Amino acid sequence: MDLHSPLKKFFGFNEFKGLQEQVIKSIVNRNNTFVIMPTGGGKSLCYQLPALMQEGTAIVVSPLIALMKNQVDAIRGISEHNGVAHVLNSSLNKTEIAQVKEDIASGITKLLYVAPESLIKEEYVAFLRTQKISFVAIDEAHCISEWGHDFRPEYRNLKHIIKAIDDVPVICLTATATEKVQEDILKTLGITDANRFKASFNRANLFYEIRPKTKEVEKDIIRFVKQRVGKSGIIYCLSRKKVEEVAQILQVNGLNAVPYHAGLDAKTRVRHQDMFLMEDCDIVVATIAFGMGIDKPDVRFVIHHDIPKSLESYYQETGRAGRDDGEGYCLAFYAYKDIEKLEKFMSSKPVAEQEIGHALLQEVVGYAETSMNRRKYLLHYFGEDFDEVNGAGANMDDNSRNPKKKHEAKDDVVKLLSIVKQTLQKYKSKEVVNTLIGKENALLTSHRTHLQPFFGSGKDRSAAYWMALIRQVLVVHFIKKEIEQYGVVKLTALGNGYMENPTSFLMTEDHSYSEENDNAIIINAKSSGAVLDVKLVQLLKNLRKKVALKQGVPPFAVFQDPSLNDMALKFPINLEELSTVHGVGEGKARKFGKDFVKVINDYVQDNEVLRPDDLIVKSTGTNSGLKLYIIQNTDRKLSLEDIAKSKGLEIKDLIKEMEAIIFSGTKLDINYALDDLLDEEQQEEIHEYFMEAESDKIQDALDEFDGDYDEDELRLMRIKFINEVAN
């Protein structure tokens, strides 16, 4: 069967891409067909071409109205008759529905796009039953599986609806599906006999990078985008509120961005999507609702402001970059706090759903924290092996460009595998780790594991170390996770073989994204373009020591470490620029800044440093109103509880805002509030402590006073201290 002439006739292509030709042959031969093809692999052509070639109408089930509209427009563009493709959904009026039915009945319509909700309607089913249907295509088929990242309950019923219409072949297509999701889809649709086609998940032109998510994340995003002015990109956030905030900050900083989320009215959504497609704007800031089926080939970067709920989501969203095989940069910001937030959202769901959600989230944590080749990790998740030395795209991630040190871990691997064996392969990763480090919990106690001689045999290493080793041992197939049992770890034949005959195993340690590193700046020269100048940091630290001695205050009261790090990243050479540095406001810049900008300026001249030209990141001013309110009301000596309450804040959040004010050099008198909390002697004792302390870390102070003062008291005293000695 020659498919090339219809391909040329309808789409103007001379050649098929990848598996397209085999898939189309399977459909034309009336076989049930299952296709897994990464975004950009040409999935839609797999059902569009056979539909145009065959007699009758093909029904395409699709989850999003925007996606249907896009595809219908594209098909109408290659045919002289508008009726060749139609949408049947809730957006049509009676006249339009009548037109659709007429075109199907007269044999003009080749593709009918429907949402699963519309297909349930009896009037539509009754009509379609009387028509010639060529086949049913289910796009975004992962929506069928509750293990998929975008489960839609209405998809579960499709099997019965299709049977009610006609006994026709079914073709399922998805851009992401783990082994578990694939089985679930085929079983639910009752097409386990389907011909299966799976393209490689490797998108060799995409560069993957994870950066720690700090309080400065919006600034980091602006710097990244400003280095790519005029290029198209998508920024994903988990909440509508965050979408609006980020879009606004980008706009204030002169970047051409629009928001997109389900809370906007349909007209605005369509307008913003069209602006992006027509290049009237460069960046869409969106919730995950955006991008499914968006056929824009030249998206140059995809940024995740918040880490997604599953690796499928991450893979599909990053897959929207570089569909023309050109550059595609995938940058995600990660903090474990975000994972905890997602877990909190889940706690209201049914237990089985929570179990699935937790299992999927742990895979995301593994991917973010791993220091092995990210592509290898990602492809392993989708059941594909990757050669990290010679594979296409081998050096296209932050970990490969900046490899961490490795060490010999042969004995630890044997210890790990034997624990899995001795605990009878009934535990998930977390319990295996608890057994190794000797940490009791109800599950281990109920199985009497805590009484075994091997309990605690790995306590010389941390839990994080063992978790990292489990991930690396998984990827080389010594163990596997039983997804059916929500991630119970089992030994493989390879793992058993390794225990009998261990050979060298080089392990790299995971990245740490702990709270301690909350203000860390990633040092990633080759990929991020922003590099912390370590030599300059040292010069600034020496200067800080000198200034502190002269003023008779501890060094941290002059500038904190994160501020020095930021100076060594931005190279501010005047006071205006210095006041945009993390934790430095105008007051602080005026008080201490002169010597610092002089040292930086000399350093820039002597070393011919190329300064980033996007130094000043404007804020949207949302917080300045709050800051002003706090300053005015502490001046009026209003109680802190009342100030917090009137702004809907917890006391700890109010203290955080107050810290930001005084650390940037503005005075804030809270003596009246402290006098109600602590007597003169207590205040003096804490003041003395900060005067002598190496650092102003609250944890150090808590340890020093060993329960005499609580965290809020110490933080308020630190504010008073900085206020008096530094501002």
N, C-alpha and C positions, 0 to 999 in steps of 0.2 A: 504494500500500500504506500503510494507516494504522498507524503504529507507536505513536501516542500513547496509544491505549487499553490495549495491553499494558504500556506504560511506567507508566501510572497504576495499572493493576491489580497489577503485581508490585512496583513500587518507590515508588508513591505520588507520583511527580513529574509535573508538568504539561508541563514543557518539557525538551528535550534540551540538553546543554551542548556548545558548539563543534561539532566534527565528528562527534559521536556518531551522529546520525541517518544521515548518508551512509555511515558505516562499517557500521552495522547492515544497511542496505539491500544493501550489497555482499555481506555474508555470507549474508543470507537468499536472495539470488539465486545462491548457490553459486559465488561468485568467490573466487579466492585474494586475500587482503587483507593489506596491510602498513600498520601504524599506528605513527606516532611521535607521542607525546603526553606532554608534560611531566608530572611527578609532580603529582597534584592535578587533572589534567584529566578524570578519570573514565574511565580506560582499561578497568577491569574490567567496567563496565556494557556495553561494546562487545561482549563475548562472552557475558556472563551473560544478557542479554535475548534474543538470538536462540536461545540454548540452551533457555531456558524456553519459547519460542514454538514450537520445532520438534519434530518427532517424533524419537525416538532419543536417544542420549547424546552430549554433546560431551566430548571428552578435552582437559583443560587441562594442558599440561606446564609445571611451575613448579619453580624451583630450591631453594626453601626450605620445610621442613616447617612452620615457624612461620607463613609466609605462607599456605600452603594451609589450615591450621587456622583462621586468621582469616577467610578468605573463605568457607570451608564454614559456619562459624558464622553469618556474615552472611546467606547464602542460606537456611539452615535457618530463620532468624528471619522470613523472609517467606513461608514455605510451611507448610501444616498437616502435611506429611509429612517426617519426618526424613531419609528416604532420598533426598530430592530432590538432595542433593549429598553426595559421598563422597570420601574420600582413599584412595588405594591406595599405600602405601609400607611401608618396613621396620618401621614402628612397630606394625603390626597383627598380631594372632594369627590362628590358623586359623579360629576361629569368626567373627571379624570379617570375614575375607576372604570366607568363604562367604556372609555377609549382604550384602556389597557386590555379589557376583556375582548373588545372587538378586534384589536390587533393580534391577540393570541389566536382567536378563533379563525381569523383569515390567514394564519400561517406566516404573518410578517415577523412576529416577535420570536427571537432566537434565545434571548436571555431574560429571565424574569427574576429580579432581585427581591427577596422578601426577608423580613425580620421573623424570627421564630414565633414571636407573639402574633403576627398577622396570619401565619400559617395555621394557627390553632382555630381561627374563625371558621365556623361550619360553612358559611356562604362561599368562602374562597375554596375550601376543600371540595365542596359539591361542584363548583364550576370547573376546577382543575381536573376532577375525575373524568369529565366529559371530553377533555382535550388530549391531544397527542403530546406526551411528555418524553423528551429524549433521555434525560437522566437528572439526578438531583446532586448538586455540588454543595458541600458544607464547608464554607470558608471559616478560618479561625477556629478549627475544630477542637482546639484545646479547651474551648468554653464548655464542652460536653463533660469534661472530667473534673470531679471535685479535687483532684490532685493537680489540675492545671492552675495556672496563675490568674485566670480570669473566669472562674466558674460561673455559668449562668444556669440556674435550675431549669428554665424553660427549654434548654437544649436537650435535657434528658429524655424528653418525650418524642423526639423527632422520629425515632424508629416506627412508632405506631402511626404517626401522621403520614409518613412516606408510604407505608403499606396501604393506608386508606386511600391514597391518591392513585397509585399504580405500582405494579411490581417492576420497578426500573432499577438500573444500576446506581450505586451511590459512590460518589468520589468525595473523600475528606481531605482537606488541606490545612496544614498548620506550619507556622515558622518555627515553633519550639515545642518539643515534647520529649520528656524523659521516657525511658522504657515503660515505667509504671503508667504514665499518662497514655501512651500508645495502646497498651493492652486494654485500659479502661474505655477508651473511645471505641475500639473495635467491638468489645463485648457489649457495650451499651447500645450500639447501633445494630448488633446482631450480624456483623459482616466480617467474622473472624477469617473467612476465606479470601479476604481482599488481597489483590496484588499489592505488595508494599514497595515503596520507592523512598529511599532516604538519601538526600544529598549530604555532602560534608557540611558540618557546622562551622568550619574554619573560614572566617572572614579575614584573609591575610592582610588586607590594607588598613585594618582598624588598629589603633594604638590604645592600649588600656592602661589607665593610671588611677590609683587610689591615693587621695591625700587626706591627712587628718583634718577633721572638721573643727575649726576653732571658732571663737566669737567673731573672727574677722572674715567669715566665709564669703559674705557678699563682696567684700573688698577683693578677695582672692579671685572671685568670679569676674569682677569688672576688669582686673588686670589681665586675666586670661583672654577675655573677649576683646579688650582693646588691642591686644597683639594680633587680632584676627579681624580687624575692621573690614566691613564689606562682605565677610563670609557668612553663610547661613548656619544657624545653630538652633538647637532645641535645649531648653533647660527644664528639667523635670523636678517638681516639688510635690510633696505628698498632700498638702492641704491647699484649699482655695485661697485662704488668707495669705499663706506664704507666696503663692503665685502672684497675687496682687502686689505684695510688698516688694518682691524681687523685680517685677516688671517696672514698678515705679522708680526704684533705685537706679535701674539701668537707664531709664528715660532721663532722669535728673542728670545722669552723667553723660548725656549726649549720645546714648546708644539707641538704635532704632528697634525697639522691642514692643511686643503686644502680649497681653495675658490671654490664656485660653483655659476655661474650666466649665464644668456643668452648671455652675451658678449663673453664668452669663446667659442672656436670652439668645435664642437660636440665631436671630439675625446677626448679632454681634459676633457669635462664634463663627458663622459662615464667613463674615466679612474678614475677621482676623486670619482665618485659614486661607482665604483667597489672597490676602495681602502677602502672606508668607510664600504661597505658590507663585504669585506673580512678581515676587521680589520687590514689593513695596515696603517690606520690613525685613530685617535681617534675622531677628531672633523671636522665637515664640517661647514664652515661659508658661509651662502647662502642667496640669495634672495628667495622670496616665491616660485620660480620655482622649488625648491628642496623639495622632500619628498612626493609628491603625490604618493600614492601607493607603497612607499618604504617599503618593508616588513622586516624591521630590528627590531627584538623583544626587543633587549636589549639596546635601547637608554636610557641613565640614566638621561639626563637633556636636556631641551630645554630652550635656553636663547633668549629673544627678546631685542636686542640692541636698536631697535626702536619699538615703540608701533604700532601694525597693524591697518589697516583701518576699521576693523569691528570685532565684537566679534565672528562671525563665523570663520573668518581667525584665530583669536587667539585660538579658541577652537580646530580647526583642526590642527594647527601647534603644539600646546602643546600636542595634542593627539598622537603625534608620539613618546612620551616618554612612557616607561614602558608598552609596549604592551604584555610583558610576565607576566604581573601582579606583576612584581618586582618594585623596587623603581623608581619613576619618579619625578624629581624636575623641576618645571616650574617657571623660574625667568624672570620677565620683568622689564625693566628700563623705568620710565615714567617721562616726563616733559611736561607741557602744551605747551611749545614752539613747540614740535613735532606735536602736534595737529594743531597748527596754520599753520605750514609748509604744512601739508596735505590739509588744507582748501585752502591754496593759490594755490596748484596744481589744485584744483577742479574748480577754478574760470573760467577756459577756457572752461569748459564742458557745454552742454545744461542745461537749468534751471532745468528741471525735474530730470536730473541725479545729479545735484548739491544738490537738495532737499534730494534725497535718500542718497547721500554721507554724507551730514551733519547729517541726522537722525541717520545713522549708527555710525558716529564718536562720537556723543553725548553719545551713549550707552557705547562706549569704555571709555570715560571720566568718566562716572558713575562708571564703574567697577573698574577703577584704583583708583579713589578717595574715594570709599566707605570704611567704616570701619566695615561693617557687614561681616558675613561669606561669603567669595568669591564664594564658591561652590554654596551656596543658590542663590546668585545673578546671577551666570552664568546659573544655571539650570532654574531659573525663566525666563530668556531670551528665553530659548528654550521651554517654556511652561510646565515646570516640577516643581512640588513642592518638597522641600527637608526638612527633619527633621534635624535641625542643632544640636540637642542634641543626638539623637540616630541613625541618618542616617549613612550609610557606608562612612567613610572618613570625619566624622564630625569635627575632630580637625586638618585637614590637610591643613591649610592655615595660613599665617602670622597674619591675623586679629584675628583668634580664639586663636592662641597661645599667642598673646599679646593684649588682649582685651582693647579697650579704655573705658574711663568712660562713663556711660549712665546717662541720666537725664529724669525726667518726662516731657513729651511733649504733654499731653492730650489736653490742651487748644489750643496749636499751630496746632495740627492735625485738630481740629474742625474748627479753623480759616481758615486753608488751604482748607479744603473740601468745606466750605461755599463760599469761593472766587471762586472756580471752578464752583459751582452752580450758584452764583449770576452773573458771567460773561457768563452764558448760555452755558458752556462747549464748547467754540469755540476757546480757546487758547491753544498753546503749553506750555510746562513747563516754557520756558523763559518769556513768556508774563504773565503767572500766577504769577511768581516771581516779575516781574516789577510792577504788580498791587499791590502786597503785600507791596513792599518797596516804592511805590509811585514814580516810575521812568517813566516819560512820553516818548512815542515814537509815530511814525506816526500811527501805527496800533491801539494802545490804544486810541489815539485822534480821529481817524476816527470812532471808535465805541462809542465815548463819555464816555469811561470807566473812564477817568481822572476826570470827574465831579461827579462821584458817591461817596456817603458817605463812602463806604468801601475802597476807593482808598488810599493806604498808611497805612492801618490798621496794617501792620506787620513791620513798618519801625524801630521798636526797635531791629530787628534782621537783620543780613546781608543777601545779596543775596545768598551767598554760603550756609548759614544755611538752608534757605528755599529749595534750590536745593537738599541738602542732605536729607531733610525731605520728599520731593517729591519721591525720590528714595526709601526710606524705606517704604513709604505708598503704593507705586506701588507693592512692593514685597509681601505685605500682602493682595493685591487685593482690597484695598479701592478705587483705581482709576485704569484705564487702558489707554494705549496709542492707539489711532486709527492710525495704521500704514498706512492705505489707505490715510489718510490725513496728512501724514508725521509727526505723533507724537502729534496730538491734544489730550489733556487730558480729559477723560470722567469719571464720577462717576459710580461706580458699585452698585449693590444692597447692598453689604456689607458696602460700604462707606456711603450710605444713612442711613443704620441701625446704623452705628457708630455715625453719627451726632445726631440722636435722643437719643441714649443711650451710651454716651462716657464712655470708661473704661480706665484703666491705659495704657499708651503707652510709653515705654522706648526707647529713641532715643540716638544713638551714633553719635558723630560729625565726619564729613569727615576728611581724612588726608589732610594736606595742603602741596602742592608741589610748593609753590610760589618761585619767583625769590630770595626773601630774604633767602630762604633755599638752594640757589644754591650750597653752599658748605657743606650743612648739611651731616652728616654721619649717616646713619640709625642705631638706637640702637635696635637691634633685636637679642637678645642673643640666643634664642632657635633655630632660623632657619639659620642665616647666618654664625654663627661661629665667626663673627667679632663683638667685643663689645667695645664700647667707655668706657674707664675707667674714670668715673666721678670724683673719688677721685684724680686721677693723674692730671686731667685737672685743678682742683683747686690748687694743688701744683705748677703746671707749671705757672698758672696765677699769683700766689704770687711771684714766682721767676721773672717772666717777669716784674712785677711792680718794684721789687728791682733793676733789671738791668737797667730799664728805668730811674729810679730816679738817679742812679749812673752816667748814660751817659747823663742825662739831656734831654731826648727825651720822647715823649708820648709812652705808652706801645705798641700800634699797629705798631710803627716803628721798634720794636725789632722783634716780630713775630705776624702775624695776627691770629685771633681766629681759622680759618680753619686749620692753621698749628699746633696749639696746639692740636686741636681735633685729627688730624692725628697722632701726636706723641703718644697720649693716646690710639691709636688703634694699632700702629705698635711697640711701645716700642724700638726705636733705642738706642743702647748703645755705639755707636762710631760715629765719625764725618762722616764717609763714609755713614753709614746707615741714619744719620740725613739728609744728602743732598738729599736723595730720598723722603723725606717727602714733602707733598703738599706745594708749595710756598717757599721752602727752597733750595737754590742752594749751591754750594761749598763755595762761598764767604760769604754768610750769616752764614753757618755752622761754618766757621773758626772764624768769628767775634764774634758771640754770643754763639756758640754751646757748649763750654766746660762745663759751669755750668749746662746746660740743660741735656746733656747726663749723667752727674754725678747723678743728681736728679733721672733720669729715671732708671739708673743702680741700685742705692740704693733701689729704689722702687720695682724693679723686684726681687732683692735678698730678701728683707724683706718680700715680699708677695708671694714668689714662683710663680711668674707669668710665664705662658707658652707663650713664644713669638712666633708670627707667623714666620715660617721659610721661607716664600716667600716674604721677605721684599723688596728686590730690584727688581723693575719692570723695565726692560730695555725699552727704547723707540727706535723707528726705526730710530731716528735721522732725520726724515723728517723736523722737525722744527729747528734743530740746524743750518742748513744752513741759514735760514731766520734770526735767531737771530744774527749770525755772520755778515750778511749783514747789519743789522740795526746798530750794534755797530760800524762797520767800517765807515759807511756813516754818522752817527751822529758825529763821530770823525772828519770827513772831512767837517763837518758843511753843509751838503747838506740839502736843504729845505725838510721839512717833506712831503709836497705835492709830491715832486719828488720821494722821497723814496717809498711812498705809490704807486704812479702811476707805477713805474718800477716793482713792485711786484704784480700789479693788485689788490691792497687793497684799501678799503675805509679808510679815515683818522681815523675813530673810531676803525677800526680793527687794524690799525697800533699802535694806542695808547694802545690797549689791549696787543699786542705783547710786547710793550715797558714796560708795567706794569709787565708782567711775568718776564722780564729780571731783572728789579730792585727789585721786591719783592723777587727774589731768591738770591739777594745779589751782583749782578754784577753792576758796576758803568756805568752810561749812562749820558753823558753831553748834555743836550738839552737847556742850557741857551740861546744860540744864537737864537733858535726858539722862546723862550718865550719873549726875548727882542723885537722881531718884533710884538708880540701880546699885551703885557702889559707893562706899564711903571713901574719904580722902586717902586713908592708908592703902586700901585696896587699889585705888587708881594709881597711887604712887608706885606700888609694887609692880603693876603691869607696865607702867611707863618705864621703870628701870629696866625691866626685862627687854622691852623693845629697843632701848638705848644700847644694850650690850649685845643683842642678838645678831647672829650671822645673817639670818634671813627673816622676812616677815611672814613666813608660812604659818597659818593658823594651826595646822596640825602639830607643828613643833611646839607652839605655845600651849596647846592642850596637853601634850605629853609632859611638858615642863611643870605645869600647875596641877597635873594629875587629878582633875575633877573639881578643883577649887572654883573654877569659873566655867561657865558654858560658852559655846561657840559664839552666840550673839554678843555676849558681853565682851569677849576678846576682840571680835571684829569691830565693835563700836569703839573700843579703846584704841584700836589701831587707827581708826579714822581720826580720833582726837589727836593721837600722837603725830601722824603725818601732817595734820592740819597745823599743829603748833611748831614742829621742827622743820618742816619742808616747804610749807606753802607761804 
